[in-house]
Amino acid sequence: MRPSCAPRWTPVVSIDADGRILEFNPAAQRMFGYEREAAIGAEMADLIIPPALRDAHRAGLRRLREGGENRVLHHRIELEAQRADGSTFPIELAITRIPGAQAAYTGFVYDITTTSSSSARAERAERQALVVALAR
């Protein structure tokens, strides 16, 4: 199910409408530290989203599933992700809907650790706080 437009080195994570992982390519395995077999079928929020952002993620996914306002599709957003060892790091994420009858989404993930300054991290933290507040 790896989108053909994604280079092999781009981490790609696809989920269904319930947030269960459908695709977890080798680059995502390297970035997050999970084997594909462990990731497929797991809830993405439990694996790669830091605990403080999980409720906002689930609320946003629920809003999309119920036909509500789209706040993330087809935009580049910066937030924190979490590795298998529990460490967090800044990412840029672009999400698109997978065409078809069932709702499913693909995220293209970029580690921006080396391009992230302290002021950018502070700004990202403020945006994440806003995302959490909007989800409530």
C-alpha positions as CSV (number, residue, x, y, z in Angstrom):
1,M,0.0,0.0,0.0
2,R,3.1,2.3,0.0
3,P,2.1,5.3,-2.1
4,S,4.1,5.2,-5.3
5,C,4.9,8.9,-5.1
6,A,6.9,8.5,-1.9
7,P,10.6,7.9,-2.2
8,R,11.9,4.8,-0.3
9,W,13.7,7.0,2.2
10,T,10.6,8.9,3.2
11,P,8.9,7.5,6.3
12,V,5.3,6.7,5.3
13,V,2.6,5.7,7.8
14,S,-1.0,4.9,6.6
15,I,-3.9,4.5,8.9
16,D,-7.6,3.6,8.6
17,A,-10.5,5.7,9.9
18,D,-10.1,4.2,13.4
19,G,-6.4,5.1,13.5
20,R,-5.1,1.6,13.0
21,I,-1.8,1.3,11.1
22,L,-2.2,-0.1,7.6
23,E,1.3,0.6,6.2
24,F,4.6,1.3,8.0
25,N,7.4,1.4,5.5
26,P,11.1,0.6,6.2
27,A,11.9,4.3,6.6
28,A,9.2,4.6,9.2
29,Q,10.6,1.5,10.9
30,R,14.1,3.2,11.1
31,M,12.7,6.5,12.3
32,F,10.4,5.2,15.0
33,G,12.1,2.0,16.0
34,Y,9.2,-0.4,15.5
35,E,9.2,-3.4,13.2
36,R,6.5,-3.4,10.6
37,E,4.9,-6.5,12.0
38,A,4.5,-4.8,15.4
39,A,3.1,-1.7,13.9
40,I,0.5,-3.0,11.4
41,G,-2.9,-3.1,13.1
42,A,-1.7,-1.2,16.2
43,E,-3.3,2.2,17.0
44,M,-0.9,4.8,15.7
45,A,-1.6,7.1,18.6
46,D,-0.2,4.5,21.0
47,L,3.0,4.0,19.1
48,I,4.2,7.3,17.7
49,I,2.2,10.2,19.2
50,P,3.4,11.5,22.5
51,P,0.9,11.0,25.4
52,A,0.1,14.7,25.7
53,L,-1.1,14.8,22.0
54,R,-3.0,11.6,21.8
55,D,-6.4,12.9,22.8
56,A,-6.1,15.7,20.3
57,H,-5.2,13.3,17.5
58,R,-8.1,11.0,18.4
59,A,-10.5,13.9,18.5
60,G,-9.3,15.1,15.1
61,L,-9.6,11.7,13.5
62,R,-13.1,11.4,15.0
63,R,-14.0,14.8,13.5
64,L,-12.8,13.7,10.1
65,R,-14.7,10.4,10.3
66,E,-17.9,12.2,11.2
67,G,-17.5,14.7,8.3
68,G,-16.4,17.6,10.4
69,E,-13.9,20.3,9.6
70,N,-10.6,19.3,8.1
71,R,-7.7,20.9,9.9
72,V,-4.7,18.8,8.8
73,L,-5.2,17.2,5.4
74,H,-3.1,18.6,2.6
75,H,-1.1,20.9,4.9
76,R,2.3,20.7,6.3
77,I,2.3,20.7,10.0
78,E,5.0,20.6,12.6
79,L,4.7,18.7,15.8
80,E,6.4,16.2,18.1
81,A,6.5,12.4,17.5
82,Q,7.6,9.6,19.7
83,R,10.0,6.8,19.1
84,A,9.8,3.2,20.5
85,D,12.3,4.2,23.2
86,G,9.9,7.0,24.4
87,S,12.1,9.8,23.1
88,T,10.4,12.6,21.3
89,F,11.6,14.6,18.3
90,P,10.2,17.3,16.0
91,I,8.6,16.3,12.7
92,E,7.0,17.9,9.7
93,L,4.0,15.9,8.6
94,A,2.0,16.0,5.4
95,I,-1.2,14.0,5.4
96,T,-3.4,13.0,2.5
97,R,-6.6,10.9,2.2
98,I,-6.2,7.6,0.4
99,P,-8.8,7.5,-2.4
100,G,-11.4,4.8,-2.1
101,A,-14.6,3.8,-0.4
102,Q,-13.2,3.4,3.1
103,A,-11.6,6.4,4.8
104,A,-7.9,6.0,5.2
105,Y,-5.0,8.4,5.4
106,T,-1.3,8.5,4.6
107,G,1.3,10.6,6.4
108,F,4.6,11.5,5.0
109,V,7.0,12.2,7.9
110,Y,10.1,14.3,8.0
111,D,12.5,14.5,11.0
112,I,13.3,18.2,11.4
113,T,15.5,17.8,14.4
114,T,18.6,19.3,12.7
115,T,16.6,22.2,11.2
116,S,14.7,23.0,14.4
117,S,16.0,25.9,16.4
118,S,15.1,26.6,20.0
119,S,12.7,29.4,18.9
120,A,11.1,27.1,16.3
121,R,10.7,24.4,19.1
122,A,9.0,27.0,21.3
123,E,6.7,28.1,18.5
124,R,5.9,24.4,17.8
125,A,5.1,23.8,21.4
126,E,2.7,26.8,21.3
127,R,1.0,25.4,18.2
128,Q,0.7,21.9,19.8
129,A,-1.0,23.5,22.8
130,L,-3.4,25.2,20.5
131,V,-4.1,21.9,18.7
132,V,-4.9,20.3,22.0
133,A,-7.1,23.2,23.0
134,L,-9.0,23.0,19.7
135,A,-9.6,19.3,20.1
136,R,-11.5,19.8,23.3
